[in-house]
């Protein structure tokens, strides 16, 4: 993480250890996404996102049907 070291004044030739909790959440997210991005299969990801959306629609349709049938009301 040379960019992080330079940004916060650490010597990249002498690595230091720090707790990830010390990182700002946005910085931690950026670092993690940058680290995994090269390994993401975009086709697999697109198929999975489409499948999740299909499941969301099916669940929503089920809940809507259940509500129309009078189910799902609690006392």
N, C-alpha and C positions, 0 to 999 in steps of 0.2 A: 504494500500500500504506500508506495513512494509519494503519491499525490497528497495523501492524508498527512504523511510525515512532514512534507514540505509546507503544507498549509498551516500546520500547528507548530512548526519550528523544531521538529525532531531531526536528528542526524540520520539519514537513510543508510549510512555506512555502519551505524551501530544501532541495530533494531532494539526497540523497547517493547515491553508487553503492557497492554492496557486492557481494562475490562470493557466489553462492548456496551455495557450499560452507561459508560461514560460518553459514548457517542450520541450526538443529536439523532433523534429518530429518522429525520430526513437523510442524514449522512449514512446511517446504517442501512437504510433501504437502498440508497444509491449504490453503496458498496456491494451489497448482496446481489442486487439485480445485475450489476456490471460483471460480477463473478460468474453468475449462472447463465447469462445471456448467450455466450458462445455455444452452450450445450443444448439449447432449446430447439427442438425439431418443430418448426413453424407449422408444418402440415398436421402433425399430431396435435399440436396445441389448438389449431383451428377446428379440427374435428371434435376435440373434447369440448371446446366452448360451445359449438353447435349442439352437441349432445346434451350438455347441461341446460342450454336454453330450451331444447325440446322437452326435457324433463320438467323444467320450471312451468312451461305452458301446460303440460299434462296435469301437473299438480294443481295449478290454478284452476283449470277446467273442472277437476274433481271437486275442489273446494267450492267453486261456484255452484256446481250441481248439487252438492250436499246441502248448501245453504238454501237453494231453491226448493229442495225436498223437505225442508224443515228441520234438518239435522244441525248439529253443531251449536245449538243454543244451550247455554248453561244456566242453571237456576240462580 
